Amino acid sequence: MTQEIKLTTDQMRLMSLFQNITKATARDCVEDEKQNRIIFVVNEGKMGLAIGKGGSHIKQLQNKIDRNVELVEYSDDPVKFLKNILNEKYILEIKMSERLDGSQQAIVIVDNSKKGVVVGREGRNAEKARLLARRYFDITSVLINSEEISLEW
């Protein structure tokens, strides 16, 4: 269900630089001007190669382009992809649903004490999840909620 992604010349140049430094292939490059960062989406199983020993590849890339660099591991499964974006160890469950207008929605349930970590400073992680979920799976809404408390009588 992935739609065609068009890349600018700058994005293609950044992906080429990424590949030269990390020896890993980037499948996508998203420039997030609002957060002053570049998000690279790498193929499954290539995160370690892309990061480098002790984060050396990322540090080198950040120094070269003078912007923050973030990586996300791709998955064909939208639930797994969202877990990769938002830090899987803090996610209890992801529910996918269709809204009344026909658009897709993802509801991410997290432990209440870890909600801030998942959302990120100034909502950075939540914004990244929304951006990439829409770009790859046409998910128009990503909601991050803390653990639901169910009372049984």
N, C-alpha and C positions, 0 to 999 in steps of 0.2 A: 504494500500500500504506500510505499515511499514514493513521493512525487519527485519529479526531476529537479535537481538542485543546480542552479547556475552560479558559477564562480566568476568573480571579477579578476582582472589581470593581477591586481595586488594580492588577492587571496591565493592565486596560483603561484605567485612568486614566494609568498610565505610558506606554502605547502612544500615547494621545492627546497627552500632553506631548511625547513623542518626535517625533510627527508635526508638532506646532506649531513645535518648535524647528528640526528638520532639513528639513522639507518633503518627507521621504521616508516612505513607508508601511512600518510594521513589520508583518510577518506573524505574529510571535509575540514573546512576552516571557516570559523565565524568570527567576524570582527565585532566586538561589543564596545562601541564608543562610549556608551553611558558609564560602563564600569572600567573603562580603559584596559581591556584585556582581549586576548586572542584565545579562542577556544578551538582546539584541534580534536577531531574525532578520529580515533585510531581503530584499526580492525581488532576483532576479538583475539586475545592472547598476546597482543603486542605492546601492552602497557609497560612492562618491565624494560623492554628494549627502548621504548620511547623516553622513559624517565631517565634511564642511565643509572650507573652506580652512584648512590648517594644523591640522586637528583642532578647529576652533573650535566646531562643533556638539556634539561629544562633551564638550569641556571645560565648555561652558555647561550641558549636561544633568547632568553629574557634580556641578557646583556646586549646581544646583537640587535634586537628590534626595539629595545627600550620600552617594553610593555609587559604586563603580567601575562603569563602563559598558563592555561589550564587544559588538562587532558580529560577526555571521556572515552571509555571503551564502548564501541558500538555493539549492538545486539539487534537481531531481527525481531525479537520479542519486545514489544513496547514496555511491558512490566519490568523485564530484566534491564532494559535500557535506562528506565527511570531510576532503578536501583543503582546502576552504575553511576549515574549523575549525582544522586543525592546521598551516597554513602550507605550501602546496603546493611551494614551492621546495626544501624539505628532504626531501620524500617521494619515495622511489624507486619504490614500488609499494604497492598496496592489494589484498589478496586477500580475497574474500568467500567464506565457506563455511558449510555447514550442519553444526551439531554433532549428536551422536548423539541428543540429546533433541529435535531438530527446530528448535532456536533458531538464529538467524543470528549469525555471528561475523565480525568484520572484523580482519584482521591487517595492520597498517601497518608496512611495511619502510622504515627510515630509515637514512641514513648514520650510522655509529657516532659520528662526531665531532659530530653535530648532534642526537643523541637527547635530550640535556638540554633543548635549545631547544624541541624538539617537545613533550616531556612537560610542560615548564613548571615554574616554581618551585612546589614542594610538590604537583606533579601537577595544577596548575590546568587546563592545556590538555587533558590526558588525561581529566580529570573532565568537562570541558565536552563533549568528543567523546562520551563514554559517555552523558551526559545527553541530548544532542540526537539521537544515533543511535538511542537507544531510543525517544525521543519521536516521531520522524518515521518511522523505518523498522523499528521493532521489532527492532533489532540489540541483542542482550543483552550482547555482549562485544566490546570494542575492545582489542586487544593491540598495543602498540607495541614492535617489535623492531628491533635494529640489523641492518645488512646481513648477509645470510646468506653465509657463505663456503663455496663448493663446491669441493671438491678433485677433480680428475679424474686417474685413474691410467692 
